[in-house]
Amino acid sequence: MAACSGVIGVFDSGVGGLSVLRHIRQTLPDERLIYVADSGHVPYGDKPANYIEQRSLTLARFLVEQGADALVVACNTATAAAAASLRSRFGIPVIGMEPAVKPAVAATSSGVVGVLATVGTLESARFAALLEKYAGEVEIVTQGCPGLVEQVELGELHGARTRELIERYTAPLLARGADTLILGCTHYPFLIPLIRDTAGEDIVLIDTGAAVARQLQRRIHEELPERKAGGASVQFFTSGDAAQASRIMSVLWGSVEAKRLPPAFL
């Protein structure tokens, strides 16, 4: 493995992983972060697992070439499809995402937990294993959410179309008695105000971004003890249109100037 260079690489199918990046920045404020939005290939949720795996390997290779000594797969679908391959290929800490079934089961009072996620995540073996391990006597009701990722990618966080989709997807979960909803996609935390407005202020929403940041911090401390932080900075890249990515990222993060990935990584 190359010498540690103090760079944390983070990628997602699009801009959703910025919700995780924000937690990483708060937990590790002195780190140099590089974020890649694979917006030229978004969404991942409806694509074959081998396609997502290859995209993940390509993005990880770019980040490692930029000096990343730790990777965060800020995407539930990509974690399910590619985390094992990334770990075997690159030999550096790789922190993935998974729907937070365990804390949701602990949080529910009604005994019913709803899961909002992409179809790819819900159909993965990784998700099935989580249910087997943690669900116990709690009823887990799942709901695929086609279209929600695309709304966030457009920066449409509050509009009528986004509200319509959230109402459609939360209604069957609430009707079953769910008092806790797992946000099983990193795009969905940006929709929390609208979800609460639709589902009610008393609904418990489970987002795993903070837990991922803590796990990253722990892994770096344990596995890279001689490592020094690379400096408090963030760079943004996209496989899509750089101007559009910059505009949307600026809505979600603050002022951002995203660069387009080199052709070999598109």
C-alpha positions in Angstrom: 0.0 0.0 0.0 1.2 3.5 -0.8 2.3 5.7 2.0 -0.5 7.5 3.8 -1.1 10.9 2.4 -3.9 12.3 4.5 -6.7 12.3 1.9 -10.2 10.9 2.4 -12.0 10.0 -0.8 -15.8 10.0 -0.8 -18.1 9.0 -3.7 -21.8 8.6 -4.5 -24.0 8.0 -7.5 -24.6 11.8 -7.4 -24.9 14.6 -4.9 -26.7 12.6 -2.2 -23.4 11.7 -0.5 -22.9 15.3 0.4 -25.2 14.5 3.4 -22.5 12.1 4.6 -19.6 14.4 3.6 -21.1 17.1 5.9 -20.9 14.7 8.9 -17.3 13.8 7.9 -16.4 17.4 7.8 -17.9 18.0 11.2 -16.2 15.0 12.8 -12.9 15.4 11.1 -12.5 19.1 10.4 -8.8 19.0 9.6 -9.0 16.5 6.8 -8.5 17.0 3.1 -11.6 15.6 1.5 -12.2 14.8 -2.2 -15.8 14.1 -3.2 -16.9 12.5 -6.5 -20.5 12.7 -7.7 -21.1 10.1 -10.4 -23.9 12.2 -11.9 -23.2 11.0 -15.4 -24.5 7.6 -14.3 -27.1 8.5 -11.6 -29.3 6.9 -10.3 -27.6 3.6 -9.3 -30.8 2.1 -7.8 -32.2 0.8 -11.1 -28.9 -0.5 -12.6 -27.3 -4.0 -12.5 -25.0 -4.8 -9.6 -22.0 -5.5 -11.9 -22.5 -2.1 -13.6 -22.4 -0.4 -10.2 -19.4 -2.4 -9.1 -17.4 -1.3 -12.1 -18.4 2.3 -11.7 -17.4 2.1 -8.0 -14.0 0.6 -8.9 -13.4 3.3 -11.5 -14.2 6.1 -9.0 -12.2 4.5 -6.3 -9.2 4.3 -8.6 -9.5 8.0 -9.4 -9.6 8.8 -5.7 -6.6 6.6 -4.9 -4.7 8.2 -7.7 -5.5 11.6 -6.0 -3.8 10.3 -2.8 -6.8 8.9 -0.9 -5.7 6.6 1.9 -9.3 5.9 3.1 -12.5 5.6 1.1 -16.1 6.3 2.0 -18.8 4.7 -0.2 -21.5 7.3 0.5 -24.2 5.2 -1.2 -26.2 2.2 0.1 -26.6 0.7 -3.3 -22.9 1.0 -4.2 -21.9 -0.4 -0.8 -24.1 -3.5 -1.4 -22.7 -4.0 -4.9 -19.0 -3.1 -4.5 -17.7 -2.8 -1.0 -16.2 -6.3 -0.9 -14.4 -5.7 -4.3 -13.1 -2.3 -3.2 -11.7 -3.7 0.0 -9.9 -6.6 -1.8 -8.6 -4.4 -4.6 -7.2 -1.4 -2.8 -6.2 -2.6 0.7 -7.1 0.7 2.5 -9.9 1.4 4.9 -13.2 1.3 3.0 -16.3 2.5 4.9 -19.7 1.8 3.4 -23.3 2.6 4.1 -26.1 0.3 5.0 -29.8 0.9 6.1 -29.8 1.5 9.9 -32.0 -1.5 10.8 -30.4 -2.0 14.3 -31.0 1.5 15.6 -34.4 1.7 14.0 -35.5 -1.5 15.7 -34.3 0.0 19.0 -36.1 3.3 18.4 -39.6 2.0 17.4 -42.4 2.1 20.0 -45.1 0.7 17.6 -43.1 -2.3 16.6 -43.2 -1.3 12.9 -40.3 0.2 11.0 -40.5 1.6 7.5 -37.6 1.6 5.1 -37.4 4.2 2.3 -34.7 3.1 -0.2 -33.8 2.4 -3.8 -34.9 -0.8 -5.3 -31.3 -1.8 -5.7 -30.7 -1.5 -1.9 -33.9 -3.3 -1.0 -33.1 -6.3 -3.3 -29.5 -6.7 -2.1 -28.3 -9.7 -0.2 -26.7 -7.2 2.3 -30.1 -5.8 3.2 -31.6 -9.2 3.6 -28.8 -10.1 6.0 -29.5 -7.0 8.0 -33.1 -8.0 8.4 -32.2 -11.5 9.4 -29.7 -10.3 12.0 -31.5 -7.3 13.6 -35.3 -7.3 12.9 -36.3 -9.8 15.5 -40.0 -9.4 16.3 -40.2 -5.9 14.7 -42.1 -5.7 11.5 -40.0 -4.1 8.7 -42.0 -2.6 5.9 -40.0 -1.6 2.8 -40.7 0.9 0.1 -38.8 1.5 -3.1 -38.7 5.2 -4.0 -38.2 5.6 -7.8 -37.8 9.2 -8.7 -36.7 10.7 -5.4 -33.0 10.6 -6.1 -33.6 12.4 -9.4 -35.5 15.1 -7.6 -32.6 15.7 -5.3 -30.2 15.7 -8.2 -32.3 18.5 -9.7 -32.2 20.4 -6.4 -36.0 20.1 -6.1 -36.2 19.7 -2.4 -39.5 21.4 -1.7 -41.6 21.4 -4.9 -44.9 19.8 -5.7 -43.5 16.8 -7.5 -41.2 15.9 -4.7 -44.0 16.3 -2.2 -46.2 14.0 -4.3 -43.6 11.3 -4.4 -42.9 11.5 -0.6 -46.6 11.3 0.1 -47.0 8.3 -2.2 -44.0 6.4 -0.6 -44.6 7.2 3.0 -48.4 6.6 3.0 -48.3 2.8 3.0 -45.7 2.7 5.7 -47.6 5.0 8.0 -50.8 3.0 7.2 -49.1 -0.1 8.5 -48.3 1.7 11.8 -44.7 2.7 11.3 -43.5 5.2 13.8 -39.8 5.0 12.6 -38.5 5.5 9.1 -35.1 4.5 7.9 -33.6 6.8 5.3 -32.0 4.1 3.2 -30.4 6.4 0.6 -27.9 9.2 1.2 -30.0 11.6 -1.0 -33.0 11.4 1.4 -31.6 13.4 4.4 -32.0 16.5 2.1 -35.7 15.8 2.1 -36.1 15.5 5.9 -38.1 18.8 6.2 -40.6 17.6 3.6 -40.8 14.1 5.0 -41.6 15.5 8.4 -44.1 17.9 7.0 -45.8 14.9 5.3 -45.4 12.2 7.9 -45.7 14.3 11.0 -43.2 15.8 13.5 -43.4 12.8 15.8 -42.0 10.3 13.2 -38.5 9.1 14.0 -36.1 9.4 11.0 -33.0 7.3 11.1 -30.0 8.7 9.0 -26.6 6.9 9.2 -24.3 9.7 8.1 -23.1 10.6 11.6 -22.4 6.9 12.4 -20.4 6.5 9.2 -18.3 9.6 10.1 -17.5 8.1 13.5 -16.7 4.7 12.0 -14.3 6.5 9.5 -12.6 8.3 12.4 -12.2 5.0 14.3 -10.8 3.1 11.4 -8.3 5.8 10.5 -7.1 5.9 14.2 -6.8 2.1 14.5 -5.4 1.3 11.0 -3.4 4.3 10.1 -1.9 5.4 13.4 1.0 7.4 11.8 -1.2 9.2 9.5 -1.4 13.0 9.5 -4.5 15.0 8.3 -4.0 16.5 4.9 -5.4 19.9 5.6 -8.9 21.3 6.0 -10.1 21.5 2.4 -12.7 19.9 0.1 -12.5 19.3 -3.6 -15.5 18.3 -5.7 -15.6 16.3 -9.0 -18.4 15.0 -11.2 -18.8 12.6 -14.1 -21.7 14.8 -15.3 -21.9 18.4 -16.4 -19.6 20.5 -14.2 -21.7 23.6 -14.3 -24.9 21.8 -13.4 -23.2 19.9 -10.6 -21.7 23.1 -9.2 -25.2 24.7 -9.1 -26.8 21.7 -7.4 -24.0 21.2 -4.9 -24.0 24.8 -4.0 -27.7 24.4 -3.1 -26.9 21.5 -0.8 -23.5 22.3 0.5 -22.7 26.0 0.0 -20.6 27.6 -2.7 -19.0 24.8 -4.8 -17.0 24.7 -8.0 -17.0 21.1 -9.2 -14.6 19.9 -11.8 -15.3 17.2 -14.4 -13.5 13.9 -14.0 -10.8 13.2 -16.6 -12.1 11.2 -19.6 -10.6 7.9 -18.4 -12.9 7.9 -15.4 -16.2 9.0 -17.1 
